[in-house]
Amino acid sequence: MFEHVQPYAGDPIFALVDAYNADPRPAKVNLSIGIYFDEQGRLPVLPSVQLAEARILAAAGPKPYLPMEGDAACRAEVAKLLLGADHPAIAAGRVATIQTVGSSGGLKVGADFLKTWLPDAAVWVSDPTWDNHRSMFEGSGFQVHSYPYFDSASGGLRFDAMLETLRGLPKRSIVLLHACCHNPTGVDLSAAQWDALIPVLRDRELLPYLDLAYQGFGDGITEDAYSVRALADAGLTFFVANSFSKSMSVYGERCGALSAVCASAAEAERVMGQLRFTVRRIYSSPAIHAGKIVAHVLGDADLRPMWEAELASMRDRILAMRLALHARLAALLPGRDVGYLLSQRGMFSYTGLSGAQVDALREQHAVYLIRSGRVCIAGLNSANVGRTAEAIAVDRNLARISGVSSPMKDLSSGVSPATGLSATTRMPKGASSTALARVAVMTQPLLALYQPSRGRGLTPAVLAMLSTTPRMP
Ligand code: LMR
C-alpha cells in the first residue's frame, strides 16, 4: 500500500534543534529555531502566564469543545491587540477573528479559505521568507512566487524592486507580508515604506496577508502593529495571522489567531462562516486552554501590564544582544560593515554566511544557525556572545558576513558626542530605563563605531538617560 511513500527529509529548523540537543559539547550555542531564551539560556515561563494558568486551574471549569472559531473573549482581545481597542473597523463589525492552533494553524486555515474563494490567485512571498510559508501555501494548492526583498549587498531592503514587482502582479494576487521582525532577515519596512506600499496594494487590488508572529519584539506592541493598523485605516481588505508563541512564551500551547478585515460587517459575517467551515474540515475547533490563556493575559487589568513589561524586557534583552554581537564583531573585524545587526529588528538577523560556513560553525565551534545564514539573536547571552563572535571571526572567510566588505562608512557625522549614538539609531520606544542602561554600559566604548541606521530616532529622554550612564572603564 505504501511502497511508493517517499522518506521525509525532515524540516530544516526542527532537524537542527534535534542535532543541537544531541550535541554533547557543553559550550554549544543554539541560534537556530526562533525561540526566545533568557540570559541563563532557559525558556522563560512568564509570571503573567503562570498567574493566568493558576486562575484557569482554580476555576476548575468543565472542558467542552470550543466553537469552531474559538474562545469569544480571546478573539475579542486579539482584534483589539492588533488594531487598537477603538479602531472603527472593530466597532463596525468588519473584523472576523478566529482563534487558531498557533499562527501556523491560522496561516493554513487562511490558505485553504483563499484557495476556495480566490482559486485562480497566486501567492507572492518575500525573497527570502520563512521556510514554511512556501510549503504551506503550496500544500493548499497555490502557485507560490517571490518578490524581491532582501538586499544582500547592504543587509537592507530592496524596496523599489519590491514595489515594482508588486505593481506588475495580476489583480487579486495574494501578497504575504511580514508585519514586523521579518523572518529570516530581520529587515522590516519603515512606517513610510508601509505608507508607500499601501496605494500599490489598493490600486492593484492585491490581497495582503500579514504574518505577525513577533508582535512586541521589534519596537513595541503598538509600533509593531503599524502595518495592520495602516492597512485597516486605508480601508483595505486583508488577512492577518498572529501568534503568541513567542510574545507569551507559550510555544507548545499553540496560541494564535487569524483575522480577516473586511469591507463590511455583512462580508465579515460571511467570511467568518467560511472560516468556521474551513476549521471544521481541518481540526474542528481549537484548544480551550490556549484560548483561556490569551483571554486572561490580554483581558485582565493586572495581568496585561505585567505581560507588557515582560515582553518589553525580552525585547530589551534581544536589543542588548544585538548591540553586544555588533560590538564584538566590529572589534574583531575592523573594516567590516556589520551595522545591519543594529538596523535589523526582532529575533533574527541574516548574516549572509553560506551553507558551508554555517556547517563549519556548527562542526568546529558548536554554534548552530540554520543553513540560510539566519541567526536567532534571542539565543545569545552574555556568556556565549563573545564566543559566538569569535567563532564567526576566527576564519577570515567566515567573516564575509552579509557579503559586505566595503570599508566602514564615515561614522562620525550625526553621532551624539554625549552618547556615541546617532540621533537616528533605532531603539525600542518602550525600552525600560534599566535595560537601556545595561545596554549602554555594555557597549558604550564601541557605540561610536555604529553607523546610523534607518528608521525612527531615539527619544530625547532615552538620549538623556544614555548620556548620564557611566562609561565602562
Ligand atoms: C522559526 O522560524 O524558527 C520559528 O518560527 C519556528 C518554526 O516553526 O519554524
Residues whose N, C-alpha, C, O or C-beta is under 5 A from the ligand:
A	BS01	LMR	I13 S32 I33 G34
